[in-house]
Amino acid sequence: MAAFPWHARSRNYVSESEVCKLESVPLDFGDYHPLKPITVTESKTKKMNRKGSTSSTSSSSSSSMLDPLSSVLDGTDPLSLFAAAADPVTTTATMDSTRKKRDKDDSPAVGSDFEPWSSKRGEILARYTTTEKLSINLYMGSEKGKAATTGSAVSEKVRTRLEELDDLEEGSQKELLNLTQQDYMNRIEELNQSLKDAWSSDQKVKALKIVIQCSKLLSDTTVIQFYPSKFVLITDILDTFGKLVYERIQSMCVDNRVSLPDNFSPECVNDTAKETCLNWFFKIASIRELIPRFYVEAAILKCNKFLSKTGISECLPRLTSMIRGIGDPLVAVYARAYLCRVGMEVAPQLKESLNKNFFDFLLTFKQIHGDTVQNQLVVQCVEIPLYLTLYSPAIDWILQCIAYRAPEVLLTEMMERCKKLGNNALLLNSVMSAFRAEFIAARSMDFIGMIKECDESGFPKHLLFRSLGLNLALADPPENDCLQILNEAWKVITKLKNPQDYINCAEVWVEYTCRHFTKREVNTVLADVIKHMTPDRAFEDAYPQLQSIIQKVITYIYDFSLLFSVEKFLPFLDMFQKESVRVEVCKCIMESFIKHQQESTKDPVILNALLHICKTMHDSVNALTLEDEKRMLAALINGFIKMVSFGRDFEQQLSFYVEARSTFCNLEPVLVQLIHACVAFCFITIPSLSSIFTRLNLYLHSGQVALANQCLSQADAFFKAAVSLVPEVPKMISVDGKMRPSDAFLLEFLCNFFSTLLVVPDHPEQGVLFLVRGLLNVIQDYTWEDNSDDKIRIYTNVLHLLSAMTQEAYIYHVDKVDSNDTLYGGDSKFLAEINKLCETVIAQILDHLKTLGKEETLKRQSQLALYFFNTILAHGDLRNNKLNQLSVNLWNLAQKHGFADTRTMVKTLEYIKRRSNQPEMSHFTDLALRLPLQSRT
């Protein structure tokens, strides 16, 4: 076929850039801008009743941004609350964060800063377990309970209620003995489901009987160490019952499909709903036994809202007084806890009743050490320290409810009452856990005095110091007391013989030491921890606490020159003998370094320590290590390498890179980082990498760096290496664990390569465009997929490159490097060589278009023809007759078989017509006349 000579059009890049610039528009800063804060305007409209009057509107603007999601959630993240309820391990962390929020909020209502009961539930169930056998009474049901009441007299109603409730004691229950803890929990769950089933089948009396039966179980303390967990399980059923009753009565108040508002008044409740509500309270009042009567009434306490505005405030004191009739102090304190639970849900503002509830408990507190309780503990073989821990969940909850947003004076009153009770350790611990940290911190020395004088009674003093330390981690004590507080606490802590007791306390007080003292005191504390935890390898059972200590130290000492000058810090790290834990600790340290290190460093102490830490992370990598883990470790090590700089001392810098390369040889991203950092590694290290496109891109980047530094021979060597590597590119490569065709990645790389080759000067001994010729030969010999047109797309991009090479001045240059436009100065022989290459490339493109003439490839032919047409339009000189005719032929070929996109063709033609109006583009007018638009038909 006849050759088509290429004639590139002359380009004036400066004038073209001016033409393509966007039109500048003056900016009025008073106008709306998407990055300005949103101003929300609230409009309130009042409609006047007078005839003919218009509505008046008042507007108020707020400059603060309103977050609609926050307002919907009322500040509560449901996912966080759900996770906290499900995971007992997070309870302590949740408590600390809750207390931090609590300290900032002083409004009277219960908000998201109040730690809900649900977050404590999992912890109690996990902590209070038993291996002893348990028993339970299961409700078996009775036909008698389903009899309808026909009489209308009040006396008959009362008699019927009593008969229904008595039925529970007349053979309708079955006792199950010798149950394991899991069996017991399963049976309780069965009762919960039976309650729901009975309710859904409209057997309300049966549902009530199930609840009464469950409530009776709370009077049983035969397996006393399981009682807190039993309380949790039973009160779940009570909560379910209370919710069902409330929702049932609420549904009866729906009028014309309009439900009651949240803050409804009793006047909004119809008579039917009120009568039903009263009926429930009458049924419950008929329960003979105190404990089930108390619990069931407390469960539906919220239903008093349907009857009167003062119903709840009147019931709470009465229920509080009822608890006085419960003889067992453990049963009584959990009853008080349940009343507080319900009270905080339905009437958190009635703090007086809650306070009275707790003060009642204090009056009966001495019962714990009475003969009755002591005899019971002897029978069950339970020691007093274990028995006292059973009270903690209940007392902690009661005090949390009382202390929630309470004034400081209440803490003073509580402290006085504790002193009157002989500074009971259990009570003191709950007080310190419940009240705001700032209140406790301000009285730290007072609490230390009380701890010294307290009656431990099986509750050890070191736990009290731990609770005090938790408060001091959240709030600061008076400055003059800081050292004395630490000395008093550490005197007790350092004498502890049990390693677990010791580390649980030391972990808390490390944070206090870091907050208020220098590295000398921190070093002393770390040395003491090492001394206590090294014997008998006790540290192996305390990795979580030791990790916590490291985290606290690096949180407060983030100047790493200061951190590594703490003599005992690195010996402390040696206690992490388990590899997985040691790696996690190293990751924490490196994350802190990358986060806080603002300037590059060459401090030998820092470098040696962090090299050791990074080597620990690197050496943990093996064949089973996940790719995500490798990426994370590599990112941390690279962050360290980037922060190391010896300034103009290149010998030291090279020495560091050499050591790093030998140390981190198993992590490819680190080697890539080192190649970017040090050109000397390129020829040696790049071939060792496994990813072929990583190698190609690194050769290209290294050549670009060498070119920017006027190292022309090194640049040529890198580019030659890239050219020689192209034939090795496989047909398929792994991308994110999946096999993908490599053509698109190769096309992207070659386009980047062409952009660089524009400014690479020819070698005086290698001939004209030796790199371009070599790359074209490789592309020609590469085996492409049969259904791929990428080879022709690459050839078309080569035409873009060759067209740019014919210009008098190139569109861009490398500083201090003379490109071919300067070296050849538009020499005719140079331009002739370029034109020969263009002819060869065009011939390849046209041959490929001919091979696409089969019916199944006509669409590809149409797309490629239009693609080549646009290349000629952008880069060719269409005043040349042969090139002009070629463009017309390509236009017609694109439309010939009806596969061209009509919209694209119309826009292209409009573009040509617009170009014809520009200076020296009049020949585009004739071209436009020769380009017909054909319909698909």
Helices and strands as residue ranges (DSSP letters): H 13-20, E 40-46, E 56-62, H 68-73, H 78-86, G 88-90, H 91-102, H 118-127, E 134-139, G 143-146, H 154-166, G 167-169, E 173-179, H 181-200, H 204-216, G 217-219, G 224-226, H 227-251, G 266-268, H 271-285, H 290-299, G 301-306, H 311-323, H 329-346, H 351-363, G 365-369, H 371-380, H 384-389, H 392-403, H 408-420, H 425-434, H 437-442, H 444-453, H 461-472, G 479-481, H 482-493, H 499-516, H 519-533, G 535-541, H 543-556, H 560-563, H 569-573, H 579-596, H 604-619, H 627-642, H 650-663, H 668-677, G 679-681, H 682-685, G 686-688, H 692-708, H 712-725, G 726-728, E 732-735, E 738-741, H 743-757, H 770-781, H 790-805, H 820-824, H 828-851, G 855-857, H 858-875, H 881-895, H 902-915, H 923-929
